[in-house]
Amino acid sequence: KVGAAGLWQFMPATGKQYNLVKSRYINLFYDPYSSTDAACRYLNYLFSLFNDWNLVLSSYNCGQGCVSN
């Protein structure tokens, strides 16, 4: 209900950062290859920030800012 879409439930802004595009003709949020690639890159980025998989998964779920605070 908050706007997350696709296999990895990316929010629109985060998806855009990782090259997931949505248009009238294509929606990469639902493409298994593109969305999984984006999720792996995003998880890698989060791990570089937190260096703890529990914090990475928490921040994937509720947002990087929420966990940082």
Z-matrix of the N, CA and C atoms (Angstrom, degrees):
N
C 1 1.445
C 2 1.528 1 112.66
N 3 1.325 2 117.47 1 -14.41
C 4 1.464 3 119.72 2 -179.11
C 5 1.527 4 112.34 3 -96.02
N 6 1.318 5 118.35 4 -2.09
C 7 1.458 6 120.67 5 174.82
C 8 1.508 7 116.01 6 113.45
N 9 1.331 8 118.67 7 -2.78
C 10 1.461 9 120.61 8 178.10
C 11 1.529 10 109.08 9 -67.02
N 12 1.344 11 115.17 10 142.88
C 13 1.459 12 119.05 11 -175.68
C 14 1.516 13 111.34 12 -142.67
N 15 1.319 14 114.79 13 151.78
C 16 1.453 15 121.54 14 171.85
C 17 1.512 16 114.87 15 90.24
N 18 1.315 17 113.54 16 -177.56
C 19 1.454 18 122.46 17 -177.08
C 20 1.526 19 112.43 18 -56.82
N 21 1.320 20 117.31 19 -40.50
C 22 1.467 21 122.19 20 -176.80
C 23 1.522 22 112.69 21 -101.71
N 24 1.309 23 117.14 22 7.51
C 25 1.462 24 122.98 23 176.31
C 26 1.529 25 113.09 24 52.72
N 27 1.325 26 115.77 25 53.69
C 28 1.456 27 121.56 26 176.45
C 29 1.517 28 109.96 27 -77.11
N 30 1.322 29 115.27 28 139.98
C 31 1.454 30 120.87 29 168.80
C 32 1.528 31 106.75 30 -75.54
N 33 1.333 32 118.47 31 152.20
C 34 1.468 33 120.44 32 -176.81
C 35 1.524 34 114.02 33 -54.19
N 36 1.320 35 118.60 34 -44.98
C 37 1.473 36 120.69 35 -177.66
C 38 1.521 37 111.50 36 -65.75
N 39 1.322 38 117.29 37 -41.69
C 40 1.463 39 120.51 38 179.70
C 41 1.524 40 110.08 39 -68.65
N 42 1.300 41 116.84 40 -41.57
C 43 1.460 42 120.64 41 176.95
C 44 1.518 43 111.96 42 -59.11
N 45 1.313 44 116.02 43 -40.73
C 46 1.463 45 120.40 44 178.93
C 47 1.520 46 110.78 45 -63.37
N 48 1.342 47 117.80 46 -38.58
C 49 1.467 48 121.71 47 177.49
C 50 1.520 49 111.51 48 -60.66
N 51 1.313 50 116.74 49 -30.38
C 52 1.466 51 121.92 50 -177.30
C 53 1.525 52 112.17 51 -107.59
N 54 1.322 53 115.74 52 28.18
C 55 1.464 54 123.70 53 171.86
C 56 1.525 55 115.03 54 63.90
N 57 1.309 56 117.32 55 28.13
C 58 1.459 57 120.17 56 172.12
C 59 1.523 58 106.70 57 -91.69
N 60 1.307 59 116.05 58 113.66
C 61 1.455 60 120.73 59 -177.21
C 62 1.527 61 110.71 60 -106.53
N 63 1.289 62 113.42 61 151.13
C 64 1.461 63 120.45 62 176.57
C 65 1.522 64 106.52 63 -133.95
N 66 1.313 65 115.59 64 125.18
C 67 1.457 66 120.97 65 176.98
C 68 1.525 67 108.29 66 -140.49
N 69 1.277 68 114.08 67 -173.63
C 70 1.468 69 119.69 68 178.15
C 71 1.531 70 111.63 69 -63.80
N 72 1.338 71 116.32 70 -27.35
C 73 1.466 72 121.21 71 -173.23
C 74 1.523 73 114.75 72 -106.92
N 75 1.326 74 117.32 73 -19.71
C 76 1.467 75 120.03 74 -175.24
C 77 1.526 76 109.24 75 -145.93
N 78 1.320 77 114.88 76 146.01
C 79 1.461 78 120.38 77 175.67
C 80 1.527 79 107.69 78 -140.24
N 81 1.338 80 115.87 79 97.43
C 82 1.466 81 120.11 80 -177.22
C 83 1.520 82 112.85 81 -75.19
N 84 1.312 83 118.30 82 -9.87
C 85 1.459 84 120.54 83 174.83
C 86 1.531 85 110.40 84 -60.88
N 87 1.322 86 116.54 85 -29.59
C 88 1.466 87 122.11 86 -178.43
C 89 1.525 88 113.48 87 -100.35
N 90 1.320 89 117.76 88 1.27
C 91 1.462 90 121.12 89 176.97
C 92 1.526 91 108.55 90 -83.07
N 93 1.341 92 118.35 91 118.99
C 94 1.466 93 119.90 92 -175.34
C 95 1.528 94 113.81 93 -58.66
N 96 1.310 95 117.90 94 -40.72
C 97 1.463 96 120.30 95 -178.35
C 98 1.529 97 111.15 96 -68.80
N 99 1.313 98 116.81 97 -52.33
C 100 1.467 99 120.99 98 -176.98
C 101 1.519 100 112.42 99 -63.96
N 102 1.330 101 116.56 100 -43.29
C 103 1.462 102 118.95 101 -177.81
C 104 1.531 103 111.85 102 -71.25
N 105 1.322 104 118.11 103 -34.89
C 106 1.461 105 120.45 104 177.22
C 107 1.518 106 110.95 105 -69.55
N 108 1.326 107 117.15 106 -39.47
C 109 1.459 108 120.84 107 175.14
C 110 1.535 109 110.37 108 -60.20
N 111 1.316 110 116.54 109 -45.29
C 112 1.460 111 120.96 110 179.38
C 113 1.530 112 110.75 111 -63.72
N 114 1.318 113 117.21 112 -41.88
C 115 1.469 114 120.74 113 179.54
C 116 1.521 115 111.25 114 -63.51
N 117 1.314 116 117.61 115 -41.62
C 118 1.473 117 120.83 116 178.48
C 119 1.525 118 111.17 117 -63.62
N 120 1.334 119 116.37 118 -42.56
C 121 1.463 120 119.34 119 178.02
C 122 1.525 121 111.11 120 -65.87
N 123 1.328 122 117.55 121 -38.62
C 124 1.463 123 121.62 122 178.92
C 125 1.536 124 110.56 123 -67.70
N 126 1.319 125 117.65 124 -43.74
C 127 1.466 126 120.75 125 177.76
C 128 1.525 127 111.04 126 -63.04
N 129 1.314 128 116.94 127 -38.87
C 130 1.460 129 121.23 128 177.07
C 131 1.528 130 110.68 129 -62.59
N 132 1.326 131 116.24 130 -43.35
C 133 1.463 132 120.86 131 177.19
C 134 1.533 133 110.56 132 -61.41
N 135 1.307 134 116.91 133 -46.06
C 136 1.469 135 120.33 134 179.74
C 137 1.524 136 111.31 135 -63.15
N 138 1.324 137 116.83 136 -37.32
C 139 1.465 138 119.31 137 178.20
C 140 1.524 139 110.95 138 -66.41
N 141 1.329 140 117.00 139 -34.85
C 142 1.468 141 119.29 140 177.34
C 143 1.525 142 111.47 141 -65.91
N 144 1.331 143 117.20 142 -25.60
C 145 1.470 144 120.85 143 177.63
C 146 1.524 145 112.59 144 -82.15
N 147 1.334 146 116.36 145 -46.41
C 148 1.461 147 120.93 146 -169.99
C 149 1.527 148 114.57 147 -101.93
N 150 1.320 149 117.33 148 -25.41
C 151 1.467 150 122.40 149 179.66
C 152 1.534 151 112.79 150 53.74
N 153 1.307 152 115.46 151 33.22
C 154 1.467 153 121.68 152 -179.16
C 155 1.533 154 107.04 153 -154.62
N 156 1.333 155 116.93 154 119.68
C 157 1.462 156 119.74 155 -174.40
C 158 1.519 157 112.83 156 -65.69
N 159 1.318 158 117.96 157 -30.16
C 160 1.469 159 119.42 158 176.76
C 161 1.529 160 110.51 159 -64.22
N 162 1.328 161 116.70 160 -42.82
C 163 1.456 162 120.32 161 178.07
C 164 1.522 163 111.53 162 -69.43
N 165 1.329 164 116.72 163 -35.46
C 166 1.466 165 120.95 164 177.36
C 167 1.523 166 110.16 165 -60.77
N 168 1.321 167 116.74 166 -49.36
C 169 1.467 168 120.14 167 -178.84
C 170 1.522 169 111.51 168 -66.34
N 171 1.315 170 116.64 169 -36.36
C 172 1.459 171 119.65 170 176.36
C 173 1.519 172 110.95 171 -64.58
N 174 1.328 173 116.78 172 -43.51
C 175 1.459 174 119.42 173 -178.97
C 176 1.528 175 111.35 174 -71.00
N 177 1.324 176 118.14 175 -30.21
C 178 1.462 177 120.39 176 174.85
C 179 1.529 178 109.48 177 -63.26
N 180 1.318 179 115.18 178 -37.23
C 181 1.457 180 120.83 179 -177.15
C 182 1.529 181 113.00 180 -77.65
N 183 1.324 182 117.50 181 -48.68
C 184 1.465 183 118.94 182 -172.29
C 185 1.527 184 113.42 183 -110.52
N 186 1.317 185 118.00 184 -8.49
C 187 1.457 186 121.05 185 178.20
C 188 1.508 187 113.21 186 112.83
N 189 1.302 188 114.92 187 145.02
C 190 1.455 189 122.51 188 -178.12
C 191 1.523 190 111.12 189 -60.99
N 192 1.308 191 117.57 190 -41.46
C 193 1.459 192 120.93 191 -178.98
C 194 1.508 193 112.83 192 -64.78
N 195 1.311 194 116.68 193 -38.32
C 196 1.466 195 121.64 194 179.27
C 197 1.529 196 110.00 195 -61.13
N 198 1.310 197 117.35 196 -46.13
C 199 1.468 198 121.27 197 -178.98
C 200 1.525 199 110.75 198 -71.58
N 201 1.315 200 117.47 199 -38.11
C 202 1.470 201 120.06 200 178.89
C 203 1.524 202 111.89 201 -61.82
N 204 1.318 203 115.86 202 -37.31
C 205 1.469 204 119.26 203 179.25
C 206 1.508 205 110.40 204 -71.11
